Amino acid sequence: MAGCGAPMTGSQPAASVVIVGAGFGGLAAAKALARTRAPVAITLIDRQNYHLFQPLLYQVATAGLSPGDIAWPVRGVFRNQPAVLVQLAEVTGVDTAQRAVLLGDRRVPYDYLILATGARHNYYGHPEWEPHAPGLKSVEDATAIRRRILLAFERAEMAEDAAERQRLLTFVVIGGGPTGVELAGAISELARKVLAADFRRINTRTTRVILVEAGPRLLPAFAPALADYAARALGRLGVEVQIGRRITACEAGGVRIDGELQPAATTLWAAGVQAGPLASWLGVPADSQGRVTVGPDLSVPGLPEVFVVGDAARIADAALGFVPGIAPAAKQAGRHVAAVIAARSAGQRGPGPFRYHHQGNLATIGRHSAVIDLGRLRLRGYLAWWLWGGAHVFFLIGVRNRIMVIVQWLWSYLMFQRGARLITGQQERES
Amino acid sequence: MAGCGAPMTGSQPAASVVIVGAGFGGLAAAKALARTRAPVAITLIDRQNYHLFQPLLYQVATAGLSPGDIAWPVRGVFRNQPAVLVQLAEVTGVDTAQRAVLLGDRRVPYDYLILATGARHNYYGHPEWEPHAPGLKSVEDATAIRRRILLAFERAEMAEDAAERQRLLTFVVIGGGPTGVELAGAISELARKVLAADFRRINTRTTRVILVEAGPRLLPAFAPALADYAARALGRLGVEVQIGRRITACEAGGVRIDGELQPAATTLWAAGVQAGPLASWLGVPADSQGRVTVGPDLSVPGLPEVFVVGDAARIADAALGFVPGIAPAAKQAGRHVAAVIAARSAGQRGPGPFRYHHQGNLATIGRHSAVIDLGRLRLRGYLAWWLWGGAHVFFLIGVRNRIMVIVQWLWSYLMFQRGARLITGQQERES
């Protein structure tokens, strides 16, 4: 057996760095730390055995890609880096006094801790809405949503009652950010282009997709002109965009929009996220989204050896107010913390305060239609769509995933088909 | 809406053909019937929305392929054939007197009924073994087995106790037919080639894979020389082949082989199949494997309008005794029944008694190693392996699935990697 403890990289006692979460932030931190060849032993803990490329998760939910196309085993990422020990485990707490991460009754001691635990859906005090309006964060979320969407069409095909058929063919997407826009566009395309020839009793082109946004416009992080374009492009795809309207209930039969019942068999939640319980693990205050405020070196005030990166961190930013919860921000923060730890463990000066470089925002709407806001450069439509696709393939981990996604996309593009139309898992009794 | 009842193909009242099951037999029957342009309305009922290419399911279970690569939506198959109505539903019985298929409280009347319901695992009177030794028939089976296999390595990496670590690194495959041989070979390759560099505390090359067969040799449907080759090739891959030994219990901690406890965290069942409850639906006797005996036209004695094809049918064969439960046999039977029904509904003479044409048997063992028995032509090793791959790609439905499988295989072949190493779904508490 090749070494039974945490591996060492030098002759001096290695500082132990524990990273919780193998999303964009945690992975970037681990990779950067391993590259520095600093005398550290790295333990990367995640409750999944794979890194998930969340920006394309909506395509799994809408039957375009398979989960395996956008997931990469974490062990595979670090197979050639013996300084990194990967553990599949669920973190249950942190003992900040004794400096140990708790995995049930097991303890993993640390000298430095990086929490990159990400975020889940935020139902803003209405957890009872979740079964009726699931959100999209994990592979299991995505395959469950795919099952719901595809089953709705199957049940509509068999429905005897016209009102029930219409309810089954109504989809409500809550939240007008990038995920909501992408989901609504993809469902409408699925109904109008992909499934149209496949059913005999229903006309899937009559499917209603309603995108509800409580704020004054779609895509608040984008320039208003791009948001206007997105709303028009969604309209051309058959999506009904309802702006400035608020969800007041999510029920088994549908949703209430400003108190009014909209019958719908499928409702999806893309209205906001909140961080996990890391603030209570650390015994520090959380903001309204559960995030932990960190200082300029991304460490937690009072706990200089504990860092938070990614969606779970509240990081002040001069231009934007706060650093946004997107993949590039998480990666930058992860790399910054790696530099801080490498410097500190070598007794050198650190890299100075974290500065977020905002590269821009991207969202796709449908075939030949996307928006890209790089600040000075703003693109929409055909070119933006191709750039969006290229950027996403580029940032996928691994040659295989890139090839798989390109093949699936080319095939979908040419054939107007989707390749992963599987209803799997337990069939739910309720709709 | 485009036609709200079962569609018609001619001006005369169409005979209603109901097909239960969209496996190889049911799909072949529906395709052949639609091609004849006989005046029939076809209803194809399955509880899944996809046709599953079961011969490659073991590669999903061993992390080589994604479920979407070997599944094809049934509606997609018949999108250009308006005579075929596809229904996603679970059949609960058959009213043979009134000629209707029962879907809970719904009834689908038929003039002709084709039952192609396939088979599940056969635990030979020990249903309590199933949770400890799952079998491989569905996508859900495959992803659950994949989870078990990958979790065993993860838990071994964290195990503190040497005996427990060895138990976690022991895999028992029960049954020496093609599925058992393919599973055992694929697990051993996964452990020895794919995962070897990915773990730090365990040496996955010490993994034990034990293939247990109660009969006198592996692959009883193949020529003895090929079975001998398979046993030797499995040995070279590190599989321990135990012939003539019988499983006497499957428990949480392992299995008992001839009464002796073999500790093992993962046990897989590939020892036999049995048909579903179709005999009791029809009120006719079943054989020991639950199959219904059919006559030379593949109809059920006493029910000339009810046909059984595929793994659920017991069909006498002059050369082999009975037609084997393999995909080519199911397809041939499905096409034969389509011809019988087309002739009868047109008032013509039928095609004569069913004659099974045995094309041969194929099984793969591992990289560059397979056996092909075509009767006169017998191949093994390198060439057989490439032919096996080519044949399986050829028989996959759809250009996309073929491309996806070729890409994944090429990548695995060149990189010694596997592309779908996802632990998804509920983590089981027991091992």
HADDOCK unambig.tbl for C-alpha pairs under 7 A between the chains (distance, minus, plus):
assign (segid A and resid 1 and name CA) (segid B and resid 201 and name CA) 6.55 0.50 0.50
assign (segid A and resid 1 and name CA) (segid B and resid 202 and name CA) 5.71 0.50 0.50
assign (segid A and resid 1 and name CA) (segid B and resid 203 and name CA) 5.31 0.50 0.50
assign (segid A and resid 2 and name CA) (segid B and resid 200 and name CA) 6.48 0.50 0.50
assign (segid A and resid 2 and name CA) (segid B and resid 201 and name CA) 6.18 0.50 0.50
assign (segid A and resid 2 and name CA) (segid B and resid 202 and name CA) 6.95 0.50 0.50
assign (segid A and resid 2 and name CA) (segid B and resid 203 and name CA) 6.80 0.50 0.50
assign (segid A and resid 3 and name CA) (segid B and resid 200 and name CA) 6.81 0.50 0.50
assign (segid A and resid 3 and name CA) (segid B and resid 201 and name CA) 5.94 0.50 0.50
assign (segid A and resid 4 and name CA) (segid B and resid 201 and name CA) 4.82 0.50 0.50
assign (segid A and resid 48 and name CA) (segid B and resid 423 and name CA) 6.93 0.50 0.50
assign (segid A and resid 49 and name CA) (segid B and resid 422 and name CA) 6.67 0.50 0.50
assign (segid A and resid 49 and name CA) (segid B and resid 423 and name CA) 6.32 0.50 0.50
assign (segid A and resid 50 and name CA) (segid B and resid 422 and name CA) 6.46 0.50 0.50
assign (segid A and resid 66 and name CA) (segid B and resid 66 and name CA) 6.77 0.50 0.50
assign (segid A and resid 66 and name CA) (segid B and resid 68 and name CA) 6.16 0.50 0.50
assign (segid A and resid 68 and name CA) (segid B and resid 66 and name CA) 6.16 0.50 0.50
assign (segid A and resid 68 and name CA) (segid B and resid 419 and name CA) 6.75 0.50 0.50
assign (segid A and resid 68 and name CA) (segid B and resid 420 and name CA) 4.91 0.50 0.50
assign (segid A and resid 68 and name CA) (segid B and resid 422 and name CA) 6.88 0.50 0.50
assign (segid A and resid 73 and name CA) (segid B and resid 421 and name CA) 6.16 0.50 0.50
assign (segid A and resid 75 and name CA) (segid B and resid 198 and name CA) 5.27 0.50 0.50
assign (segid A and resid 76 and name CA) (segid B and resid 198 and name CA) 6.14 0.50 0.50
assign (segid A and resid 79 and name CA) (segid B and resid 197 and name CA) 5.58 0.50 0.50
assign (segid A and resid 79 and name CA) (segid B and resid 198 and name CA) 4.79 0.50 0.50
assign (segid A and resid 85 and name CA) (segid B and resid 200 and name CA) 6.68 0.50 0.50
assign (segid A and resid 88 and name CA) (segid B and resid 154 and name CA) 6.55 0.50 0.50
assign (segid A and resid 140 and name CA) (segid B and resid 424 and name CA) 6.90 0.50 0.50
assign (segid A and resid 140 and name CA) (segid B and resid 425 and name CA) 6.38 0.50 0.50
assign (segid A and resid 154 and name CA) (segid B and resid 88 and name CA) 6.55 0.50 0.50
assign (segid A and resid 197 and name CA) (segid B and resid 79 and name CA) 5.59 0.50 0.50
assign (segid A and resid 198 and name CA) (segid B and resid 75 and name CA) 5.27 0.50 0.50
assign (segid A and resid 198 and name CA) (segid B and resid 76 and name CA) 6.15 0.50 0.50
assign (segid A and resid 198 and name CA) (segid B and resid 79 and name CA) 4.78 0.50 0.50
assign (segid A and resid 200 and name CA) (segid B and resid 2 and name CA) 6.57 0.50 0.50
assign (segid A and resid 200 and name CA) (segid B and resid 3 and name CA) 6.88 0.50 0.50
assign (segid A and resid 200 and name CA) (segid B and resid 85 and name CA) 6.68 0.50 0.50
assign (segid A and resid 201 and name CA) (segid B and resid 1 and name CA) 6.57 0.50 0.50
assign (segid A and resid 201 and name CA) (segid B and resid 2 and name CA) 6.30 0.50 0.50
assign (segid A and resid 201 and name CA) (segid B and resid 3 and name CA) 6.06 0.50 0.50
assign (segid A and resid 201 and name CA) (segid B and resid 4 and name CA) 4.93 0.50 0.50
assign (segid A and resid 202 and name CA) (segid B and resid 1 and name CA) 5.86 0.50 0.50
assign (segid A and resid 203 and name CA) (segid B and resid 1 and name CA) 5.48 0.50 0.50
assign (segid A and resid 203 and name CA) (segid B and resid 2 and name CA) 6.98 0.50 0.50
assign (segid A and resid 400 and name CA) (segid B and resid 411 and name CA) 6.78 0.50 0.50
assign (segid A and resid 411 and name CA) (segid B and resid 400 and name CA) 6.80 0.50 0.50
assign (segid A and resid 419 and name CA) (segid B and resid 68 and name CA) 6.78 0.50 0.50
assign (segid A and resid 420 and name CA) (segid B and resid 68 and name CA) 4.91 0.50 0.50
assign (segid A and resid 421 and name CA) (segid B and resid 73 and name CA) 6.16 0.50 0.50
assign (segid A and resid 422 and name CA) (segid B and resid 49 and name CA) 6.67 0.50 0.50
assign (segid A and resid 422 and name CA) (segid B and resid 50 and name CA) 6.46 0.50 0.50
assign (segid A and resid 422 and name CA) (segid B and resid 68 and name CA) 6.88 0.50 0.50
assign (segid A and resid 423 and name CA) (segid B and resid 48 and name CA) 6.92 0.50 0.50
assign (segid A and resid 423 and name CA) (segid B and resid 49 and name CA) 6.31 0.50 0.50
assign (segid A and resid 424 and name CA) (segid B and resid 140 and name CA) 6.91 0.50 0.50
assign (segid A and resid 425 and name CA) (segid B and resid 140 and name CA) 6.40 0.50 0.50
